[in-house]
Amino acid sequence: MYSVSHKKNKFILVDNTALLDINGFFMISGNKTIKIGNSMIRKICIVNKKLANPIAHKKVLQKYKQLIVLLTELLVEDDDGGESCREALNQIEKFRLEIKNKYRAYLQKNELEKMATQLALLQKEAKKKLYEIKAQYDIYVNETKRSR
């Protein structure tokens, strides 16, 4: 890990292993690299929460929109076993855990509450649909047992 130190209006990269313990929001650029001096940098750790908030918000909003599209497809889909409802519930829980573990420190409380209420509504709908499918299956099983 490197830190930039300011000396006589020149930025010099200093190798510092103490920077590994710093908690912050990592911006991973994938194949893109940033050139500072003679070094190529791929990961940037943003420590200031005010600077990390817009970046984290944009990333979470993008994932949230993808999740909403997936959930609407899964909840509209008609299947007899209820697999789509279970998958929708799994995706909601996965997203919640990811937000809780990675992004909660960098997002504002009202943003988190807004997403949580919308996800709770979708989760309630998926549970309701799953319950209805299970009830229909139980009725079908009881009817087939009686007919024998």
N, C-alpha and C positions, 0 to 999 in steps of 0.2 A: 504494500500500500504506500502511497506517496502523499506528501503534503506540499503545498506551495508556500514558500517563505518569501517575503518581500525584502529585498536588499538592494538599495541604491537604484530603485526603479527597474529592477530586473527580477524576474521570477525564476527561482532555481528550485528544482525538484529535490527533495530531501527524503531519503529512504527512512521510514520510521515504522517500526513494528508495533508501537503503542497505539497506532491508529486502528488496529484490528479490533480493539475492544469498544470502539465508538458505535453507538446505536443510532441508526438513521434510516432514511428511505433510500433504497438502492435503485438507481436508474440504470437498467441494463439495456444497452443499445443494440445488442445482437451483433450483426456483422459490421455495424458502423463504429468507427473509432474516432476519437478526438485526439488531435496531435498537440501536445504541450511540450515545447522544447524539442528534444529528440525522442521523446517517449510517446507511445501510442496507448491511449487509455480507453477501456471499454466499459468499466463500471464506475459510476459516480455515486457517492453517498451524500445525500442532502441531510444535514443535521438540523437545520432550522425548520421548524414545523410550519411557519408561515410560507416559506418557499416551497415546501413539499406538498402543501395542501392542494394547489391547483393541479399539480401533476398527478397526485394520488386520486383526486376527484375525477379527472379525465379518464384515468385508467379504470377506476371502479365503475364509472358511468358507462363506459364501453362494454365492460363485462356484464353489467346489469341489463343493458339493452339486448345483448345476445341471449342472456338468460330468459328474459321476457318473451322473446321470439320463440325460443325452444319450449318454454312452458305452455304458451298458447297452442303450439302445434301438438304437444303431448296431451293437453287437456281436451282439445277438440277431437283428437283421434279416438275412434271407437274400437275397443278390443274387449273380448269377453273375459279375459283373465285379470284385467286391471294392471297389466304391466306398465302401461304408459303413466298411470297415476303414481305407481311406486317409483318410477324413474323421475317423475316430476318432483316428488317429495325428496328423493335423494339429491337431485340437483339443487333444490332450495337449501337443504341442509349443508351441502358442500359449499355453496356460495356464502352462506352465513358464517361458517367456520373460517373461510378464507378472509372475509372482511374482518372478523374478530381478531384473527391472528396477525394479519399483515397490515391492514390499512386503518384500523380503528384509531390509532394514535394520531394519524395525519388528517382525518376527516372531521368535519364539524358535527356537533351533536344533532342538529336539525336535519342534516343530510342523512345521517344514519337512521334517525327515527322515521323519516319519510320512506326510505327504502324498506325498513322493517315492517311498517304497516301494510305496504303494498304486497310484500312477500307473505305476510301473515294471511292476507285475504286469499292469495293464490293457494297457499298451503291449506287453508280451510276448505276451499273449493275442491282441491285434489282429495283431501280426506273424505269429504262428503261423497264424491263420486266413487271413491274406492269402497266406502261403506255400502253404497247402493248396489254396486256390482257384487259385493260379497253377500248382501241380502238376497239378491236375485239368484245367485248360485246356490245359497242354502235352500231357497224355496224349490229350485229345480231338483236338488238332491232329494229333498223330502218327498216330492211328487213321484220321482222315479222309484223310491223305496216302497211307497204305498201301492204302486201299480203292480208290483210283483206279487 
